[in-house]
Amino acid sequence: MLLYNLINKQNFATMTRPEFWQYILEHREDEEAVLIYIERFQDPNAKVYPPTK
């Protein structure tokens, strides 16, 4: 489980908002992910790219 979390934490920057939210729902114990999510998507200057079709 720890290795899985470490691998995913490296990919937070590339996750779309829905992907990141799904990760948080599946790993509710990962407080660091929640904090990163809030910081990333609450920042008005953060760039949010729409997923490609």
C-alpha positions as CSV (number, residue, x, y, z in Angstrom):
1,M,0.0,0.0,0.0
2,L,2.8,2.4,0.9
3,L,4.6,1.8,-2.5
4,Y,1.2,2.4,-4.3
5,N,0.8,5.7,-2.5
6,L,4.3,6.8,-3.3
7,I,3.8,6.1,-7.0
8,N,0.5,8.0,-7.1
9,K,1.9,11.0,-5.2
10,Q,4.4,11.5,-7.9
11,N,1.5,11.6,-10.4
12,F,-0.6,14.2,-8.6
13,A,0.7,17.0,-10.9
14,T,-0.5,15.1,-14.0
15,M,-3.9,14.0,-12.7
16,T,-7.0,15.7,-13.9
17,R,-9.4,17.1,-11.2
18,P,-11.8,14.1,-11.5
19,E,-8.9,11.6,-11.4
20,F,-7.4,13.3,-8.3
21,W,-10.9,13.4,-6.6
22,Q,-11.3,9.7,-7.3
23,Y,-7.9,9.0,-5.8
24,I,-8.9,10.9,-2.6
25,L,-12.2,8.9,-2.4
26,E,-10.3,5.7,-2.7
27,H,-7.6,6.7,-0.2
28,R,-9.4,8.7,2.4
29,E,-6.5,8.1,4.9
30,D,-4.1,10.0,2.6
31,E,-4.3,13.4,4.3
32,E,-1.4,14.8,2.3
33,A,-3.3,14.1,-1.0
34,V,-6.3,16.1,0.4
35,L,-4.1,19.0,1.3
36,I,-2.5,19.0,-2.1
37,Y,-5.9,18.8,-3.8
38,I,-7.2,21.8,-1.8
39,E,-4.1,23.8,-2.5
40,R,-4.0,23.0,-6.2
41,F,-7.7,23.6,-7.0
42,Q,-8.4,26.5,-4.5
43,D,-5.5,28.6,-5.9
44,P,-7.1,31.1,-8.3
45,N,-3.8,31.2,-10.2
46,A,-3.6,27.5,-10.7
47,K,-3.8,26.3,-14.2
48,V,-6.5,23.6,-14.8
49,Y,-6.4,22.0,-18.1
50,P,-9.4,20.2,-19.5
51,P,-9.0,16.5,-20.3
52,T,-8.2,15.6,-23.9
53,K,-10.9,13.8,-25.8
